[in-house]
Each structure stands twice: as structure tokens, then as C-alpha cells.
Amino acid sequence: MADMKTSIQEIQGMSGGDLGRRMPEVIEDLRKVGIKKVLRQSPDFFGRVLKKLRETDAAGIFTASPQSGDEFMDLFWEGMASRATESPEMISLLQKVEREFHVNIEASDSPLASHFFVQGGKIKGAHGLLPFKDEDFRFMGPTGTLCELLTGDLHLGFSNVNLQTAGHSGWMRRVAPVIRGINRLVKGE
């Protein structure tokens, strides 16, 4: 347990540049420890890491190592799915979703791409984009802006020029509460 705590503190203490240079190593450490254990020890872990990535050059980091971006997003969604099952607010929110939906998230300045879907009262996601025919809604923008979307530091709405969306406007009222729920999980709330 002390080793895990030290690893988490070391990762959170890295500068954004160090984090970017050591991303493959960091991901390997997170896999060894287990992202569920990391988030139990430090519920705001992803919030801190995404903030560091945003303050540095998130696009450059994921462009230099697309595989790291894919692996990071897999860990992120695994963590969010796990945290969602432990949050009474998120459980309630997901169970009230009137219809399943599928959302793609795509960076315009790096190969970073992921998706998530809500189905049967649960949230799941991974790297890569769902086929267009399966997509209900899409967020697109610079990598740093997408980091802000996931941390809740970005206003959701069609008037936001930094974030582009695709999909029927009616989907936003279904997707936005789930994004806000993800934001709370990312911040460790």
C-alpha cells in the first residue's frame, strides 16, 4: 500500500512536461497498481492528471505517443465506470437515463479519440471512435479543450466556440447531465 501511495504521489507531483515524457511508464505503473485502487486512494487522480496535461501540451504528448493516448483513455473510462458504481448520485443519474446513448470524443489537433456509452444504468467507454452509424452525439475540439470538458472546466453549450458538437440538439439535454456527473467523478466528488 505504501508503494502505491508513493507511486500516486510521484505521478501527481510530476510537472506536465515530465508527465508527457514519461507517459508510457506512468500508464504501465497505473496498470500494475490497478486504476480502481489508485482512485480509491486518490479519487481526484484523473482531475489532477488532466489539468497537468492541459497546462502542458496535451496535443503534443498524445501526438508523440498515440498508443499512450489510447491506453490513457482506456484507463480513464475504466476508472469512471468503477467510480460510477460507487457514487449514489451517479447511479441514480444513469438509471434515470430515458434512452441509451453513444458519444464520441475526438481531438482536432492530436490522434486522441475515445467514446463512452450509457446503457442499462451503467457507463462504459474506451479509446477510439464508435462507427458513425452508432454515434448519437460527438464532441470535437483541441486536446486541451477536451481535457477541460472532462474536468468540468469548460462551459457546455452550443455558444462555446472552443468545443464543437455534432448530433441532434435534443441529445445535449441527455448527454450534458452525464458529462457533469463524469466531471464530479473526475474531481473526486
C-alpha positions in Angstrom: 0.0 0.0 0.0 2.9 2.4 0.8 4.3 1.7 -2.7 1.0 2.5 -4.3 0.7 5.8 -2.3 4.2 6.7 -3.3 3.6 6.0 -6.9 0.4 8.1 -6.9 2.1 11.0 -5.2 5.1 10.8 -7.6 2.8 10.9 -10.6 0.7 13.7 -9.2 3.9 15.6 -8.3 5.4 15.5 -11.8 5.5 18.6 -13.9 3.4 18.5 -17.0 6.5 18.1 -19.2 7.8 15.1 -17.1 4.3 13.5 -17.2 4.3 13.9 -21.0 7.8 12.4 -21.4 7.1 9.6 -19.0 3.5 8.8 -20.1 4.2 5.2 -21.2 5.9 4.5 -17.9 3.2 6.2 -15.9 0.5 4.1 -17.7 2.4 0.9 -17.0 2.7 1.8 -13.3 -1.1 2.6 -13.2 -1.8 -0.8 -14.8 0.4 -2.6 -12.3 -1.3 -1.0 -9.3 -4.8 -1.1 -10.8 -6.7 2.0 -11.6 -9.5 1.1 -9.2 -7.0 1.0 -6.3 -5.5 4.3 -7.5 -8.9 6.0 -7.5 -9.8 4.6 -4.1 -6.5 6.1 -2.7 -6.8 9.4 -4.7 -10.3 10.0 -6.1 -9.3 13.2 -7.9 -6.3 11.5 -9.6 -7.7 12.0 -13.2 -8.6 15.6 -12.4 -5.1 16.3 -11.4 -3.5 14.5 -14.4 -5.8 16.1 -17.0 -5.1 19.5 -15.5 -1.3 18.9 -15.9 -1.8 17.7 -19.4 -3.9 20.7 -20.3 -1.3 23.1 -18.8 1.4 21.5 -20.8 1.0 20.4 -24.4 -1.6 17.6 -24.3 -1.8 17.5 -28.1 2.0 17.2 -28.4 2.1 14.4 -25.8 -0.6 12.3 -27.5 0.7 13.1 -31.0 4.2 11.9 -30.0 2.7 8.7 -28.4 -0.7 7.8 -29.8 -0.6 4.5 -28.1 -0.2 6.3 -24.7 -3.3 8.3 -25.5 -5.3 5.2 -26.3 -4.1 3.5 -23.1 -4.7 6.6 -21.0 -8.3 6.8 -22.3 -8.9 3.1 -21.6 -7.7 3.6 -18.0 -9.8 6.8 -17.8 -13.0 5.1 -18.8 -12.3 2.0 -16.7 -11.9 4.4 -13.7 -15.0 6.3 -14.5 -17.1 3.1 -14.8 -15.7 1.9 -11.5 -16.3 5.2 -9.7 -19.8 5.5 -11.2 -20.8 2.2 -9.4 -19.6 3.7 -6.1 -21.4 7.0 -6.4 -25.1 7.1 -5.3 -25.6 10.3 -7.3 -24.1 8.8 -10.5 -26.0 5.5 -10.1 -29.3 7.4 -9.8 -28.4 9.6 -12.8 -27.5 6.7 -15.0 -30.6 4.7 -14.0 -32.8 7.7 -14.9 -31.4 8.0 -18.4 -34.5 7.5 -20.6 -32.7 6.0 -23.5 -29.2 4.6 -24.1 -26.8 6.8 -26.0 -23.3 6.7 -27.5 -20.9 9.6 -27.5 -17.6 10.1 -29.4 -14.9 12.5 -28.3 -12.4 13.5 -30.9 -9.4 15.8 -30.8 -8.8 18.1 -33.7 -5.1 18.5 -33.1 -3.9 15.1 -32.0 -4.9 11.4 -32.5 -6.7 11.4 -29.2 -10.1 9.8 -29.6 -12.5 8.0 -27.3 -16.1 7.1 -26.7 -18.5 6.3 -24.0 -22.0 5.0 -23.8 -24.7 4.7 -21.2 -26.7 1.5 -21.3 -28.6 -0.4 -18.7 -27.8 2.1 -15.9 -24.1 1.9 -16.5 -21.4 3.9 -18.2 -18.6 2.3 -20.2 -16.0 3.7 -22.6 -12.7 3.2 -24.3 -10.3 4.6 -26.7 -11.2 5.0 -30.4 -14.4 6.2 -32.0 -17.6 4.3 -32.5 -18.7 3.9 -36.1 -20.7 6.9 -37.3 -23.9 4.9 -37.6 -23.7 4.1 -33.9 -22.9 7.6 -32.8 -25.7 9.7 -31.2 -23.5 12.7 -30.3 -19.9 13.9 -30.7 -17.6 16.4 -29.0 -14.7 17.7 -31.1 -12.0 20.2 -30.3 -8.4 20.8 -29.4 -7.0 18.2 -27.0 -6.7 20.8 -24.2 -10.3 21.7 -24.6 -11.4 18.1 -24.4 -9.4 17.8 -21.2 -11.4 20.8 -19.9 -14.6 19.1 -21.0 -13.7 16.0 -18.9 -12.7 18.0 -15.8 -15.7 20.3 -16.0 -13.7 23.5 -16.6 -15.4 24.1 -19.9 -18.9 25.5 -20.3 -21.2 23.1 -22.1 -23.4 24.7 -24.8 -23.6 25.5 -28.4 -22.3 29.0 -27.8 -18.9 27.7 -26.8 -16.5 28.3 -29.7 -13.8 26.1 -28.4 -15.9 23.0 -28.4 -17.7 21.7 -31.5 -20.6 19.2 -31.3 -22.3 17.0 -33.8 -25.7 15.4 -33.3 -29.3 16.5 -32.9 -29.5 19.3 -30.3 -32.0 17.2 -28.3 -29.2 14.9 -27.4 -27.4 17.6 -25.4 -30.1 17.5 -22.7 -29.4 13.8 -22.3 -25.7 14.0 -22.6 -25.0 17.1 -20.5 -26.1 15.7 -17.1 -23.9 12.6 -17.6 -20.9 14.8 -18.6 -21.5 16.8 -15.4 -21.6 13.5 -13.5 -18.3 12.5 -15.0 -16.9 15.9 -14.1 -17.8 15.3 -10.4 -16.2 11.8 -10.5 -13.0 13.2 -12.2 -12.8 15.8 -9.4 -13.1 13.1 -6.8 -16.5 14.2 -5.5 
